[in-house]
Amino acid sequence: MGKNQTNLLQGTLDLLILRAVGDGELHGLGISRRIEQITRGTFQVKPGSLFPALHRMEEAGWLTSFWGESENNRRAKFYRRTKAGERQAGVETEQWATITQAMAHALKAT
């Protein structure tokens, strides 16, 4: 992991996945690339973390999936956010906004 990359905090990955697929459907590698893009390279999600999270989120009803062809003509599983996933993204976004405000305040406190 490079000096500009950070370990994912507990609970961060779900929100990042929900945000990544918010613009449409992506396959696993596409989700990983999108997370790296939207975090400006801060987070790189490895398959060992990504795929169990995708499976769990699909079971929770936050994502739905289908098989299709990737941009290099390989069979790939594509994921799309559901209505429940949209609601969950909103809930988690609010929670993280509260957490980041509290941490910013704590870091400024002396």
Legacy VTK file of the C-alpha trace (Angstrom):
# vtk DataFile Version 3.0
C-alpha trace
ASCII
DATASET POLYDATA
POINTS 110 float
0.000 0.000 0.000
1.461 3.363 -1.025
1.863 6.318 1.286
-1.238 8.010 -0.175
-3.430 4.964 0.456
-5.299 4.275 3.661
-6.813 1.166 5.193
-10.592 1.155 4.996
-12.279 1.896 8.288
-14.906 -0.540 9.512
-18.196 0.211 7.743
-16.635 2.361 5.016
-16.624 -0.246 2.264
-20.415 -0.635 2.073
-20.919 3.073 1.562
-18.151 3.271 -1.027
-19.663 0.377 -2.976
-23.144 1.906 -2.810
-21.746 5.226 -4.050
-19.697 3.549 -6.808
-22.697 1.763 -8.293
-24.974 4.765 -7.824
-24.261 5.938 -11.363
-25.220 2.618 -12.952
-24.178 -0.983 -13.128
-20.577 -2.102 -12.786
-18.734 -5.404 -12.533
-16.402 -6.105 -9.617
-13.249 -4.697 -11.202
-15.221 -1.651 -12.346
-16.446 -1.081 -8.788
-12.892 -1.331 -7.471
-11.666 1.160 -10.091
-14.559 3.532 -9.399
-13.842 3.495 -5.646
-10.212 4.314 -6.336
-11.342 7.126 -8.653
-13.916 8.704 -6.312
-11.486 8.570 -3.378
-8.685 10.067 -5.496
-6.556 6.973 -5.020
-6.869 6.896 -1.231
-8.635 3.513 -1.187
-7.799 0.500 -3.329
-10.172 -2.367 -2.636
-8.747 -5.838 -3.107
-10.908 -8.730 -4.408
-10.651 -10.505 -1.039
-12.513 -7.614 0.568
-14.706 -6.564 -2.345
-16.402 -9.803 -3.345
-17.507 -10.908 0.142
-18.937 -7.402 0.651
-20.785 -7.534 -2.686
-22.237 -10.935 -1.788
-23.325 -9.737 1.662
-24.861 -6.559 0.236
-26.735 -8.542 -2.390
-28.126 -10.819 0.338
-29.185 -7.702 2.290
-31.121 -6.529 -0.778
-28.988 -3.427 -1.347
-27.605 -4.690 -4.664
-28.904 -6.837 -7.464
-26.711 -8.582 -10.028
-26.761 -10.115 -13.478
-24.231 -11.786 -15.762
-22.969 -9.922 -18.802
-19.863 -9.172 -20.842
-17.143 -6.846 -19.641
-15.418 -4.299 -21.861
-12.841 -6.962 -22.819
-15.554 -9.497 -23.800
-15.232 -11.622 -20.670
-18.161 -12.954 -18.696
-18.611 -10.815 -15.586
-21.149 -10.307 -12.847
-22.548 -6.779 -12.878
-24.046 -5.090 -9.825
-26.738 -2.450 -9.578
-28.024 -0.568 -6.530
-31.627 -1.322 -5.540
-34.155 1.065 -3.979
-33.214 -0.418 -0.594
-29.566 0.232 -1.492
-30.390 3.856 -2.307
-32.036 4.242 1.109
-29.066 2.558 2.797
-26.645 4.872 0.983
-28.580 7.837 2.365
-28.553 6.456 5.907
-24.837 5.678 5.795
-24.011 9.053 4.223
-25.762 10.816 7.113
-23.946 8.641 9.655
-20.560 9.368 8.089
-21.319 13.101 7.936
-21.963 13.024 11.692
-18.795 11.010 12.329
-16.586 13.262 10.214
-17.958 16.404 11.874
-17.338 14.918 15.314
-13.790 13.861 14.381
-13.024 17.278 12.882
-14.216 18.895 16.093
-12.226 16.467 18.242
-9.046 17.086 16.221
-9.411 20.853 16.682
-10.055 20.572 20.443
-7.152 21.238 22.734
LINES 1 111
110 0 1 2 3 4 5 6 7 8 9 10 11 12 13 14 15 16 17 18 19 20 21 22 23 24 25 26 27 28 29 30 31 32 33 34 35 36 37 38 39 40 41 42 43 44 45 46 47 48 49 50 51 52 53 54 55 56 57 58 59 60 61 62 63 64 65 66 67 68 69 70 71 72 73 74 75 76 77 78 79 80 81 82 83 84 85 86 87 88 89 90 91 92 93 94 95 96 97 98 99 100 101 102 103 104 105 106 107 108 109
